[in-house]
Amino acid sequence: MFILMGILFLLRLFYLQIIDNSYKLSADNIVLRNIREYPPRGCVYDRNNNLLIYNEAAYDIMVIPRQVKKLDTLAFCRLVGIDTAVFIAQLKKAKRYSYYKPSVFLKQVSKQDMGKIEEMLFMFDGFYSQTRTLRHYTHPIAGHLFGNIGEVSPSDMEHDLFYKAGDYIGKSGIERYYEKFLRGHSGLTVVEVDVHNRVKGSYMEGKFDTLAVPGKDLVLTIDLNLQEYGEQLMQNKKGSVVAIDPKTGEILALISSPAYDPNLLVGRERTKNYNLLLNDSIMPLMNRATMGTYPPGSTFKMVNALAALQENAITQNTYFSCQGKRTSPIKCTHDHVTPLKLDMAIQQSCNSYFWNTFNAILNNPRYGSSHKGYESWYRAVVSFGFGHGFNTDIPYEVDGNIPSKGYYDKAYNGRWNAMTVRSLSIGQGEILV
């Protein structure tokens, strides 16, 4: 019995020492380094395959606190370009995270700076470099549309286990909306490191390595030349321009002004530049195309005309009179031929005609009251999509406003009629898009 147990013990020992490498790998951790291989994010192109966003090489300086010994702090600070206060704060932060696991000590170092640092970094135990990538925007345009990349927050990591501390994530714009499409999947490289923190080679010829999978490229409907031209026209102005292909609904250009260069929110200066933009009185970070709401004005007259035609309140040959600036209750901006029918009213943008059109809907005899007529008008208008988000791939879109019957009931204690809300007939009042 004892002989059999001895044989089994020897066989198990042989298996663990000769055949199974997992224990050897664990024992060798003191000379091994697991390097996470970050995938390059997908590139972004315009509708004509012009490159809009690509990646540039950058580096993080990593630290393993338990390996930091007999460090010449001043020499290290001079090498990486920081002061001792920053050094102390960053090392404390790394220790709070883990004494044994690597964490980012200094992030997003440019390839130019890293070339000088790398020559001397081996002299400082516990520190090494790790390759990353930074976004670069080929033109200083479309910052609101593209959005930006930032470091993941604790909340991001809680909601998606894909992320780890130090990872980057799309914070706004298409970078945020298409994050899972653009981000790719990270890989792992295990290397042997000598006592001077220098990489000696791959461990076991890469047996435990995995390749990073790059993110997928993205082609937008945006036209680079049109976007660039629109931003030039809007310089020193406040507002927005959206160009849409009426046949497909594709967005060809989306301009918000004041604008900013998206390259300002890349690299080590991101936080500083973001705070400057955030506190700027002209609010350049606000995407006025999706977050601003405005009265549509005369463009809304055609919506009222379509609603009236649908409700049989008017026909294409319905005539109304206009006395120009003498017209009441809404005067017209200029004199023109009168009476006039629908097509001429659109050409002249006649306020009087569209007030009468709106009034014809609300006081249509088929409804019995102007309040019921208003509810019919409301249903027709919201069926066009007004008052709701546009359902685009641009995050943080604000809904417009088409006031409901309940809104006016509350505002006027139920005592209101078409005359009370007449400004809606010409796209003013409480209407916002």
C-alpha beads as a LAMMPS data file, in Angstrom:
LAMMPS data file: protein, C-alpha beads

433 atoms
432 bonds

1 atom types
1 bond types

-500.0 500.0 xlo xhi
-500.0 500.0 ylo yhi
-500.0 500.0 zlo zhi

Masses

1 110.0

Atoms # bond

1 1 1 0.000 0.000 0.000
2 1 1 2.779 2.425 0.988
3 1 1 4.752 1.461 -2.125
4 1 1 1.723 2.237 -4.324
5 1 1 1.241 5.633 -2.660
6 1 1 4.923 6.404 -3.151
7 1 1 4.716 5.561 -6.852
8 1 1 1.639 7.778 -7.269
9 1 1 3.395 10.630 -5.461
10 1 1 6.465 10.344 -7.714
11 1 1 4.301 10.264 -10.838
12 1 1 2.457 13.396 -9.715
13 1 1 5.746 15.152 -8.938
14 1 1 7.095 14.222 -12.381
15 1 1 3.946 15.610 -14.020
16 1 1 4.115 18.915 -12.156
17 1 1 7.843 19.476 -12.720
18 1 1 8.303 18.145 -16.249
19 1 1 4.972 18.144 -18.064
20 1 1 2.776 20.868 -16.492
21 1 1 4.323 24.356 -16.948
22 1 1 1.684 26.276 -14.976
23 1 1 3.573 26.034 -11.683
24 1 1 6.840 26.926 -13.363
25 1 1 5.140 29.986 -14.844
26 1 1 3.884 31.004 -11.408
27 1 1 7.315 30.557 -9.849
28 1 1 8.953 32.578 -12.613
29 1 1 6.686 35.614 -12.195
30 1 1 9.508 37.567 -10.604
31 1 1 11.329 37.623 -13.965
32 1 1 8.279 37.759 -16.227
33 1 1 6.240 40.753 -17.294
34 1 1 2.735 40.591 -18.701
35 1 1 2.369 43.387 -21.234
36 1 1 -1.101 44.282 -22.381
37 1 1 -1.141 44.929 -26.110
38 1 1 -3.584 47.749 -26.792
39 1 1 -5.394 47.559 -30.133
40 1 1 -5.402 50.546 -32.481
41 1 1 -8.843 52.122 -32.759
42 1 1 -10.512 51.988 -36.126
43 1 1 -9.830 54.845 -38.534
44 1 1 -12.640 57.140 -39.697
45 1 1 -13.266 58.258 -43.290
46 1 1 -15.719 60.601 -44.989
47 1 1 -18.187 59.494 -47.684
48 1 1 -15.487 59.917 -50.359
49 1 1 -12.914 57.848 -48.417
50 1 1 -10.935 60.879 -47.270
51 1 1 -9.152 60.044 -44.015
52 1 1 -10.563 62.023 -41.073
53 1 1 -9.201 60.275 -37.954
54 1 1 -6.206 57.970 -37.514
55 1 1 -3.841 56.813 -34.755
56 1 1 -0.370 57.975 -33.780
57 1 1 2.074 56.065 -31.595
58 1 1 2.337 57.171 -27.973
59 1 1 3.635 55.622 -24.775
60 1 1 2.687 55.192 -21.143
61 1 1 5.395 54.945 -18.492
62 1 1 4.369 52.122 -16.174
63 1 1 5.443 51.457 -12.592
64 1 1 5.485 48.416 -10.295
65 1 1 5.873 50.007 -6.826
66 1 1 7.516 47.031 -5.079
67 1 1 10.338 47.082 -7.646
68 1 1 11.158 50.782 -7.122
69 1 1 14.415 50.745 -5.132
70 1 1 17.251 53.227 -4.534
71 1 1 15.757 55.664 -6.991
72 1 1 17.455 58.941 -7.911
73 1 1 14.206 60.921 -7.849
74 1 1 15.648 64.157 -9.237
75 1 1 17.332 62.384 -12.149
76 1 1 14.117 60.520 -12.962
77 1 1 12.035 63.709 -12.829
78 1 1 14.455 65.499 -15.149
79 1 1 14.327 62.572 -17.554
80 1 1 10.521 62.445 -17.872
81 1 1 9.894 66.183 -17.449
82 1 1 7.954 66.370 -14.167
83 1 1 8.602 67.874 -10.734
84 1 1 9.035 65.961 -7.483
85 1 1 5.533 66.833 -6.254
86 1 1 4.015 65.107 -9.287
87 1 1 6.374 62.154 -8.813
88 1 1 5.333 61.669 -5.178
89 1 1 1.625 61.986 -5.996
90 1 1 1.800 59.514 -8.890
91 1 1 3.783 56.948 -6.906
92 1 1 1.299 57.162 -4.023
93 1 1 -1.539 56.652 -6.482
94 1 1 0.192 53.579 -7.916
95 1 1 0.745 52.132 -4.429
96 1 1 -2.907 52.617 -3.558
97 1 1 -3.792 50.612 -6.639
98 1 1 -1.292 47.802 -5.994
99 1 1 2.279 47.262 -4.798
100 1 1 2.652 44.285 -7.110
101 1 1 0.655 45.089 -10.250
102 1 1 1.801 47.576 -12.898
103 1 1 -0.154 50.800 -13.335
104 1 1 0.230 53.955 -15.402
105 1 1 2.679 56.427 -13.873
106 1 1 2.836 58.901 -16.768
107 1 1 0.480 58.618 -19.707
108 1 1 0.462 59.628 -23.346
109 1 1 4.144 60.447 -23.812
110 1 1 4.864 61.355 -27.437
111 1 1 7.136 59.188 -29.548
112 1 1 9.596 62.089 -29.816
113 1 1 9.910 62.429 -26.028
114 1 1 9.903 58.679 -25.495
115 1 1 12.907 58.228 -27.771
116 1 1 15.047 60.193 -25.303
117 1 1 13.480 58.642 -22.205
118 1 1 13.832 55.039 -23.380
119 1 1 17.629 55.302 -23.561
120 1 1 17.865 55.879 -19.789
121 1 1 14.703 54.279 -18.401
122 1 1 16.427 50.942 -17.681
123 1 1 18.425 52.690 -14.933
124 1 1 15.285 53.157 -12.833
125 1 1 14.046 49.898 -11.341
126 1 1 10.291 49.369 -11.429
127 1 1 9.644 51.620 -14.443
128 1 1 9.112 50.590 -18.051
129 1 1 7.305 51.849 -21.148
130 1 1 4.185 50.499 -22.787
131 1 1 3.031 51.285 -26.312
132 1 1 -0.308 53.039 -26.779
133 1 1 -1.926 55.051 -29.542
134 1 1 -3.415 58.536 -29.648
135 1 1 -6.071 59.866 -31.984
136 1 1 -5.060 62.408 -34.602
137 1 1 -7.511 64.449 -36.656
138 1 1 -6.412 65.297 -40.183
139 1 1 -8.324 68.605 -40.247
140 1 1 -9.161 71.021 -37.391
141 1 1 -12.901 70.603 -37.989
142 1 1 -15.995 68.699 -36.817
143 1 1 -14.947 68.523 -33.168
144 1 1 -18.580 68.320 -32.042
145 1 1 -19.301 65.540 -34.522
146 1 1 -16.194 63.421 -33.884
147 1 1 -16.233 63.792 -30.096
148 1 1 -13.182 62.819 -28.061
149 1 1 -11.432 60.020 -26.182
150 1 1 -10.754 59.984 -22.445
151 1 1 -9.660 57.652 -19.673
152 1 1 -12.301 55.279 -18.341
153 1 1 -14.043 56.209 -15.106
154 1 1 -14.957 53.791 -12.290
155 1 1 -18.529 53.959 -13.588
156 1 1 -17.395 52.902 -17.083
157 1 1 -15.595 49.877 -15.627
158 1 1 -18.629 48.906 -13.557
159 1 1 -20.938 48.980 -16.571
160 1 1 -18.587 47.123 -18.926
161 1 1 -16.065 44.565 -17.655
162 1 1 -14.132 44.934 -20.917
163 1 1 -12.361 47.982 -19.471
164 1 1 -9.531 48.177 -16.956
165 1 1 -7.961 51.149 -15.192
166 1 1 -6.001 53.275 -17.653
167 1 1 -8.053 52.260 -20.705
168 1 1 -9.470 54.895 -23.035
169 1 1 -13.086 55.192 -24.114
170 1 1 -15.128 57.405 -26.420
171 1 1 -16.551 60.226 -24.309
172 1 1 -18.702 62.039 -26.864
173 1 1 -19.670 62.219 -30.537
174 1 1 -19.233 59.277 -32.871
175 1 1 -16.259 58.125 -30.782
176 1 1 -18.788 57.388 -28.033
177 1 1 -21.642 56.053 -30.164
178 1 1 -19.440 53.599 -32.087
179 1 1 -17.147 52.763 -29.153
180 1 1 -17.661 48.976 -29.317
181 1 1 -17.156 49.050 -33.076
182 1 1 -13.981 51.176 -32.977
183 1 1 -12.192 49.904 -29.859
184 1 1 -11.014 46.424 -30.935
185 1 1 -9.755 43.809 -28.439
186 1 1 -6.515 43.885 -26.470
187 1 1 -3.859 41.156 -26.547
188 1 1 -1.146 39.940 -24.155
189 1 1 2.611 39.500 -24.488
190 1 1 4.684 37.747 -21.808
191 1 1 8.368 38.722 -21.791
192 1 1 11.419 37.908 -19.685
193 1 1 12.997 40.834 -17.849
194 1 1 16.472 40.983 -16.286
195 1 1 17.394 42.563 -12.958
196 1 1 17.964 45.890 -14.733
197 1 1 14.367 45.947 -15.948
198 1 1 15.423 45.274 -19.535
199 1 1 13.385 42.981 -21.754
200 1 1 15.458 39.932 -22.715
201 1 1 12.962 38.263 -25.018
202 1 1 9.665 36.471 -25.373
203 1 1 8.748 33.887 -22.754
204 1 1 8.571 30.318 -24.099
205 1 1 8.584 31.607 -27.680
206 1 1 5.258 33.368 -27.216
207 1 1 3.301 30.310 -26.081
208 1 1 1.136 32.407 -23.763
209 1 1 0.870 35.461 -26.047
210 1 1 -2.347 36.612 -27.704
211 1 1 -2.671 39.110 -30.537
212 1 1 -4.523 42.409 -30.250
213 1 1 -7.453 42.764 -32.650
214 1 1 -7.641 46.255 -34.217
215 1 1 -10.910 48.181 -34.146
216 1 1 -13.004 48.379 -37.284
217 1 1 -12.817 51.343 -39.643
218 1 1 -15.811 53.630 -40.003
219 1 1 -17.111 55.507 -43.060
220 1 1 -19.318 58.528 -42.328
221 1 1 -21.888 60.178 -44.581
222 1 1 -20.095 63.490 -43.971
223 1 1 -18.517 65.248 -46.954
224 1 1 -15.140 66.630 -45.829
225 1 1 -15.121 69.537 -48.291
226 1 1 -18.683 70.573 -47.458
227 1 1 -18.002 70.343 -43.712
228 1 1 -14.842 72.422 -44.072
229 1 1 -16.598 75.042 -46.211
230 1 1 -19.508 75.292 -43.773
231 1 1 -17.172 75.867 -40.837
232 1 1 -15.364 78.606 -42.753
233 1 1 -18.684 80.360 -43.402
234 1 1 -19.614 80.138 -39.713
235 1 1 -16.364 81.557 -38.338
236 1 1 -16.977 84.360 -35.806
237 1 1 -20.684 83.526 -35.810
238 1 1 -22.893 81.700 -33.338
239 1 1 -25.272 79.020 -34.596
240 1 1 -25.389 75.756 -36.498
241 1 1 -25.778 74.344 -39.997
242 1 1 -26.919 70.829 -40.889
243 1 1 -26.896 69.701 -44.525
244 1 1 -29.044 66.622 -45.212
245 1 1 -29.526 64.662 -48.422
246 1 1 -33.332 64.860 -48.886
247 1 1 -33.406 61.564 -50.788
248 1 1 -31.678 59.439 -48.147
249 1 1 -31.678 61.485 -44.934
250 1 1 -27.877 61.190 -44.769
251 1 1 -26.122 64.012 -42.916
252 1 1 -23.601 65.603 -45.285
253 1 1 -22.342 68.284 -42.901
254 1 1 -22.994 69.150 -39.274
255 1 1 -21.541 72.464 -38.170
256 1 1 -21.736 74.104 -34.770
257 1 1 -20.159 77.484 -34.140
258 1 1 -18.134 78.518 -32.187
259 1 1 -16.114 75.386 -32.916
260 1 1 -12.813 73.942 -31.700
261 1 1 -9.935 71.872 -33.070
262 1 1 -10.491 68.245 -31.935
263 1 1 -6.706 67.799 -31.628
264 1 1 -6.860 70.037 -28.534
265 1 1 -8.501 67.161 -26.646
266 1 1 -5.727 64.650 -27.334
267 1 1 -2.672 63.744 -25.288
268 1 1 -1.294 65.071 -22.021
269 1 1 -2.773 68.542 -22.577
270 1 1 -6.332 67.176 -22.868
271 1 1 -7.436 68.017 -19.316
272 1 1 -5.986 71.523 -19.422
273 1 1 -7.519 72.298 -22.819
274 1 1 -10.865 70.766 -21.887
275 1 1 -11.160 73.008 -18.831
276 1 1 -10.261 76.072 -20.913
277 1 1 -12.960 75.213 -23.460
278 1 1 -15.468 74.338 -20.730
279 1 1 -15.029 77.704 -19.006
280 1 1 -14.959 79.772 -22.204
281 1 1 -17.847 82.269 -22.197
282 1 1 -18.721 81.547 -25.851
283 1 1 -19.330 77.852 -24.982
284 1 1 -17.408 76.191 -27.845
285 1 1 -18.068 72.700 -26.452
286 1 1 -21.823 73.054 -26.913
287 1 1 -23.076 71.299 -30.039
288 1 1 -25.683 73.804 -31.132
289 1 1 -26.847 71.538 -33.955
290 1 1 -28.097 68.872 -31.534
291 1 1 -28.246 70.557 -28.120
292 1 1 -29.603 73.980 -29.055
293 1 1 -33.333 74.536 -29.624
294 1 1 -34.683 77.358 -31.765
295 1 1 -38.019 78.644 -33.138
296 1 1 -38.211 77.385 -36.753
297 1 1 -39.881 80.567 -38.035
298 1 1 -41.221 80.695 -41.579
299 1 1 -39.840 77.263 -42.524
300 1 1 -42.622 75.858 -40.323
301 1 1 -45.325 77.384 -42.546
302 1 1 -45.062 74.449 -44.947
303 1 1 -45.697 72.029 -42.064
304 1 1 -48.850 73.954 -41.198
305 1 1 -49.884 73.856 -44.864
306 1 1 -49.415 70.078 -45.058
307 1 1 -51.347 69.589 -41.807
308 1 1 -54.210 71.732 -43.170
309 1 1 -54.283 69.801 -46.456
310 1 1 -54.328 66.507 -44.557
311 1 1 -57.198 67.700 -42.357
312 1 1 -59.107 69.044 -45.405
313 1 1 -59.118 72.481 -43.779
314 1 1 -57.847 73.977 -47.068
315 1 1 -57.089 72.855 -50.614
316 1 1 -54.328 73.911 -52.974
317 1 1 -56.796 76.386 -54.477
318 1 1 -57.967 77.990 -51.230
319 1 1 -57.529 81.787 -51.348
320 1 1 -56.957 84.175 -48.444
321 1 1 -56.496 87.944 -48.537
322 1 1 -53.532 89.880 -47.163
323 1 1 -53.209 93.621 -46.553
324 1 1 -49.455 93.560 -46.028
325 1 1 -48.263 95.434 -42.946
326 1 1 -51.854 96.516 -42.213
327 1 1 -53.054 92.921 -41.780
328 1 1 -54.385 91.798 -38.401
329 1 1 -53.936 89.850 -36.126
330 1 1 -50.576 88.933 -37.710
331 1 1 -49.206 91.460 -40.147
332 1 1 -47.232 90.519 -43.230
333 1 1 -43.706 91.814 -43.743
334 1 1 -44.374 93.236 -47.215
335 1 1 -47.059 94.007 -49.789
336 1 1 -47.782 91.483 -52.524
337 1 1 -50.566 90.251 -54.787
338 1 1 -53.839 89.498 -52.974
339 1 1 -55.851 87.361 -52.609
340 1 1 -53.481 84.457 -53.107
341 1 1 -53.588 80.682 -52.996
342 1 1 -51.210 78.187 -51.411
343 1 1 -48.330 78.079 -53.913
344 1 1 -48.122 81.885 -54.080
345 1 1 -48.385 82.102 -50.268
346 1 1 -45.335 79.855 -49.978
347 1 1 -43.438 81.988 -52.492
348 1 1 -44.290 85.187 -50.608
349 1 1 -43.984 83.590 -47.141
350 1 1 -47.248 85.327 -46.349
351 1 1 -47.890 85.494 -42.592
352 1 1 -51.560 86.308 -43.081
353 1 1 -52.190 83.288 -45.305
354 1 1 -50.679 80.844 -42.838
355 1 1 -52.474 82.386 -39.880
356 1 1 -55.740 81.776 -41.737
357 1 1 -54.584 78.250 -42.572
358 1 1 -53.813 77.501 -38.909
359 1 1 -57.119 79.045 -37.831
360 1 1 -58.978 76.892 -40.374
361 1 1 -57.582 73.741 -38.743
362 1 1 -58.425 74.696 -35.163
363 1 1 -61.910 75.984 -36.020
364 1 1 -62.776 73.224 -38.468
365 1 1 -66.512 72.484 -37.857
366 1 1 -65.832 68.736 -37.869
367 1 1 -64.142 69.038 -34.446
368 1 1 -66.751 71.139 -32.674
369 1 1 -64.192 73.165 -30.676
370 1 1 -60.829 74.824 -31.199
371 1 1 -59.306 72.643 -28.465
372 1 1 -60.176 69.445 -30.324
373 1 1 -58.998 71.072 -33.532
374 1 1 -55.702 71.858 -31.809
375 1 1 -55.294 68.226 -30.770
376 1 1 -55.707 67.203 -34.413
377 1 1 -53.109 69.807 -35.466
378 1 1 -50.770 68.545 -32.732
379 1 1 -51.015 64.917 -33.905
380 1 1 -50.312 65.936 -37.493
381 1 1 -47.242 67.987 -36.526
382 1 1 -45.624 65.392 -34.243
383 1 1 -46.151 62.761 -36.958
384 1 1 -43.414 64.618 -38.889
385 1 1 -41.003 63.937 -36.021
386 1 1 -41.171 67.376 -34.408
387 1 1 -40.883 67.401 -30.630
388 1 1 -38.786 64.222 -30.586
389 1 1 -35.143 63.312 -31.033
390 1 1 -33.879 62.765 -34.572
391 1 1 -32.510 59.312 -33.669
392 1 1 -29.037 59.895 -35.114
393 1 1 -25.706 58.413 -34.044
394 1 1 -24.708 61.716 -32.432
395 1 1 -25.134 61.439 -28.640
396 1 1 -26.768 64.009 -26.360
397 1 1 -29.390 65.207 -28.824
398 1 1 -32.022 67.430 -27.191
399 1 1 -35.697 67.017 -28.122
400 1 1 -37.560 69.948 -29.619
401 1 1 -40.920 71.165 -28.316
402 1 1 -44.428 71.146 -29.736
403 1 1 -46.710 72.411 -26.950
404 1 1 -49.581 70.099 -26.077
405 1 1 -53.183 71.044 -25.342
406 1 1 -52.452 70.293 -21.685
407 1 1 -49.689 72.896 -21.683
408 1 1 -52.090 75.662 -22.758
409 1 1 -54.866 74.411 -20.476
410 1 1 -52.491 74.864 -17.550
411 1 1 -51.109 78.191 -18.775
412 1 1 -54.540 79.765 -19.458
413 1 1 -56.774 77.785 -17.075
414 1 1 -58.462 76.181 -20.071
415 1 1 -59.552 79.550 -21.520
416 1 1 -57.704 79.861 -24.818
417 1 1 -58.404 79.617 -28.552
418 1 1 -56.710 79.940 -31.950
419 1 1 -56.134 83.663 -31.423
420 1 1 -54.271 82.953 -28.161
421 1 1 -51.757 80.642 -29.865
422 1 1 -51.642 82.377 -33.264
423 1 1 -47.828 82.701 -33.199
424 1 1 -47.624 78.934 -33.836
425 1 1 -48.978 79.560 -37.328
426 1 1 -45.675 81.135 -38.388
427 1 1 -43.299 78.887 -36.420
428 1 1 -42.914 81.147 -33.392
429 1 1 -44.160 81.009 -29.805
430 1 1 -43.425 77.833 -27.880
431 1 1 -42.385 75.787 -30.926
432 1 1 -38.722 74.748 -30.711
433 1 1 -36.716 72.527 -33.036

Bonds

1 1 1 2
2 1 2 3
3 1 3 4
4 1 4 5
5 1 5 6
6 1 6 7
7 1 7 8
8 1 8 9
9 1 9 10
10 1 10 11
11 1 11 12
12 1 12 13
13 1 13 14
14 1 14 15
15 1 15 16
16 1 16 17
17 1 17 18
18 1 18 19
19 1 19 20
20 1 20 21
21 1 21 22
22 1 22 23
23 1 23 24
24 1 24 25
25 1 25 26
26 1 26 27
27 1 27 28
28 1 28 29
29 1 29 30
30 1 30 31
31 1 31 32
32 1 32 33
33 1 33 34
34 1 34 35
35 1 35 36
36 1 36 37
37 1 37 38
38 1 38 39
39 1 39 40
40 1 40 41
41 1 41 42
42 1 42 43
43 1 43 44
44 1 44 45
45 1 45 46
46 1 46 47
47 1 47 48
48 1 48 49
49 1 49 50
50 1 50 51
51 1 51 52
52 1 52 53
53 1 53 54
54 1 54 55
55 1 55 56
56 1 56 57
57 1 57 58
58 1 58 59
59 1 59 60
60 1 60 61
61 1 61 62
62 1 62 63
63 1 63 64
64 1 64 65
65 1 65 66
66 1 66 67
67 1 67 68
68 1 68 69
69 1 69 70
70 1 70 71
71 1 71 72
72 1 72 73
73 1 73 74
74 1 74 75
75 1 75 76
76 1 76 77
77 1 77 78
78 1 78 79
79 1 79 80
80 1 80 81
81 1 81 82
82 1 82 83
83 1 83 84
84 1 84 85
85 1 85 86
86 1 86 87
87 1 87 88
88 1 88 89
89 1 89 90
90 1 90 91
91 1 91 92
92 1 92 93
93 1 93 94
94 1 94 95
95 1 95 96
96 1 96 97
97 1 97 98
98 1 98 99
99 1 99 100
100 1 100 101
101 1 101 102
102 1 102 103
103 1 103 104
104 1 104 105
105 1 105 106
106 1 106 107
107 1 107 108
108 1 108 109
109 1 109 110
110 1 110 111
111 1 111 112
112 1 112 113
113 1 113 114
114 1 114 115
115 1 115 116
116 1 116 117
117 1 117 118
118 1 118 119
119 1 119 120
120 1 120 121
121 1 121 122
122 1 122 123
123 1 123 124
124 1 124 125
125 1 125 126
126 1 126 127
127 1 127 128
128 1 128 129
129 1 129 130
130 1 130 131
131 1 131 132
132 1 132 133
133 1 133 134
134 1 134 135
135 1 135 136
136 1 136 137
137 1 137 138
138 1 138 139
139 1 139 140
140 1 140 141
141 1 141 142
142 1 142 143
143 1 143 144
144 1 144 145
145 1 145 146
146 1 146 147
147 1 147 148
148 1 148 149
149 1 149 150
150 1 150 151
151 1 151 152
152 1 152 153
153 1 153 154
154 1 154 155
155 1 155 156
156 1 156 157
157 1 157 158
158 1 158 159
159 1 159 160
160 1 160 161
161 1 161 162
162 1 162 163
163 1 163 164
164 1 164 165
165 1 165 166
166 1 166 167
167 1 167 168
168 1 168 169
169 1 169 170
170 1 170 171
171 1 171 172
172 1 172 173
173 1 173 174
174 1 174 175
175 1 175 176
176 1 176 177
177 1 177 178
178 1 178 179
179 1 179 180
180 1 180 181
181 1 181 182
182 1 182 183
183 1 183 184
184 1 184 185
185 1 185 186
186 1 186 187
187 1 187 188
188 1 188 189
189 1 189 190
190 1 190 191
191 1 191 192
192 1 192 193
193 1 193 194
194 1 194 195
195 1 195 196
196 1 196 197
197 1 197 198
198 1 198 199
199 1 199 200
200 1 200 201
201 1 201 202
202 1 202 203
203 1 203 204
204 1 204 205
205 1 205 206
206 1 206 207
207 1 207 208
208 1 208 209
209 1 209 210
210 1 210 211
211 1 211 212
212 1 212 213
213 1 213 214
214 1 214 215
215 1 215 216
216 1 216 217
217 1 217 218
218 1 218 219
219 1 219 220
220 1 220 221
221 1 221 222
222 1 222 223
223 1 223 224
224 1 224 225
225 1 225 226
226 1 226 227
227 1 227 228
228 1 228 229
229 1 229 230
230 1 230 231
231 1 231 232
232 1 232 233
233 1 233 234
234 1 234 235
235 1 235 236
236 1 236 237
237 1 237 238
238 1 238 239
239 1 239 240
240 1 240 241
241 1 241 242
242 1 242 243
243 1 243 244
244 1 244 245
245 1 245 246
246 1 246 247
247 1 247 248
248 1 248 249
249 1 249 250
250 1 250 251
251 1 251 252
252 1 252 253
253 1 253 254
254 1 254 255
255 1 255 256
256 1 256 257
257 1 257 258
258 1 258 259
259 1 259 260
260 1 260 261
261 1 261 262
262 1 262 263
263 1 263 264
264 1 264 265
265 1 265 266
266 1 266 267
267 1 267 268
268 1 268 269
269 1 269 270
270 1 270 271
271 1 271 272
272 1 272 273
273 1 273 274
274 1 274 275
275 1 275 276
276 1 276 277
277 1 277 278
278 1 278 279
279 1 279 280
280 1 280 281
281 1 281 282
282 1 282 283
283 1 283 284
284 1 284 285
285 1 285 286
286 1 286 287
287 1 287 288
288 1 288 289
289 1 289 290
290 1 290 291
291 1 291 292
292 1 292 293
293 1 293 294
294 1 294 295
295 1 295 296
296 1 296 297
297 1 297 298
298 1 298 299
299 1 299 300
300 1 300 301
301 1 301 302
302 1 302 303
303 1 303 304
304 1 304 305
305 1 305 306
306 1 306 307
307 1 307 308
308 1 308 309
309 1 309 310
310 1 310 311
311 1 311 312
312 1 312 313
313 1 313 314
314 1 314 315
315 1 315 316
316 1 316 317
317 1 317 318
318 1 318 319
319 1 319 320
320 1 320 321
321 1 321 322
322 1 322 323
323 1 323 324
324 1 324 325
325 1 325 326
326 1 326 327
327 1 327 328
328 1 328 329
329 1 329 330
330 1 330 331
331 1 331 332
332 1 332 333
333 1 333 334
334 1 334 335
335 1 335 336
336 1 336 337
337 1 337 338
338 1 338 339
339 1 339 340
340 1 340 341
341 1 341 342
342 1 342 343
343 1 343 344
344 1 344 345
345 1 345 346
346 1 346 347
347 1 347 348
348 1 348 349
349 1 349 350
350 1 350 351
351 1 351 352
352 1 352 353
353 1 353 354
354 1 354 355
355 1 355 356
356 1 356 357
357 1 357 358
358 1 358 359
359 1 359 360
360 1 360 361
361 1 361 362
362 1 362 363
363 1 363 364
364 1 364 365
365 1 365 366
366 1 366 367
367 1 367 368
368 1 368 369
369 1 369 370
370 1 370 371
371 1 371 372
372 1 372 373
373 1 373 374
374 1 374 375
375 1 375 376
376 1 376 377
377 1 377 378
378 1 378 379
379 1 379 380
380 1 380 381
381 1 381 382
382 1 382 383
383 1 383 384
384 1 384 385
385 1 385 386
386 1 386 387
387 1 387 388
388 1 388 389
389 1 389 390
390 1 390 391
391 1 391 392
392 1 392 393
393 1 393 394
394 1 394 395
395 1 395 396
396 1 396 397
397 1 397 398
398 1 398 399
399 1 399 400
400 1 400 401
401 1 401 402
402 1 402 403
403 1 403 404
404 1 404 405
405 1 405 406
406 1 406 407
407 1 407 408
408 1 408 409
409 1 409 410
410 1 410 411
411 1 411 412
412 1 412 413
413 1 413 414
414 1 414 415
415 1 415 416
416 1 416 417
417 1 417 418
418 1 418 419
419 1 419 420
420 1 420 421
421 1 421 422
422 1 422 423
423 1 423 424
424 1 424 425
425 1 425 426
426 1 426 427
427 1 427 428
428 1 428 429
429 1 429 430
430 1 430 431
431 1 431 432
432 1 432 433
